Amino acid sequence: MSTGEPAARLAWFKSSYSGNEGGECLEVAAAPGAVLIRDSKAPARAQLTFRPSEWAAFVRHASGR
């Protein structure tokens, strides 16, 4: 799925639970019609792309709702 935006121009966000200690962390960015996930330690590497409905289902499941 193409987002139409280069990954470098997207606004990437980390969880508020993530510290600055360099631990394992993912970043999330919203693009038109897609949600992208990347490794915060290797932002230039490949990303996972999900449809917004898929990401919403994951978040619901992960939060136990």
WOTA-V343135 format. One record per pair of residues at least 6 apart in sequence whose ideal C-beta (glycine too) atoms are under 7 Angstrom apart, sorted by sequence separation. I is the first residue (numbers start at 0). J is the second residue. If there is no record, write none. Layout:
i:I j:J
i:I j:J
This chain:
i:38 j:44
i:17 j:24
i:27 j:34
i:28 j:35
i:27 j:36
i:37 j:46
i:36 j:46
i:13 j:24
i:25 j:36
i:26 j:37
i:35 j:46
i:36 j:47
i:25 j:37
i:35 j:47
i:13 j:26
i:25 j:38
i:26 j:39
i:35 j:48
i:12 j:26
i:25 j:39
i:11 j:26
i:12 j:27
i:24 j:39
i:33 j:48
i:34 j:49
i:33 j:49
i:11 j:28
i:33 j:50
i:34 j:51
i:10 j:28
i:9 j:28
i:34 j:54
i:9 j:30
i:4 j:30
i:9 j:35
i:13 j:39
i:3 j:30
i:2 j:30
i:3 j:31
i:2 j:31
i:6 j:35
i:2 j:33
i:0 j:33
i:2 j:35
i:6 j:46
i:2 j:48
i:0 j:48
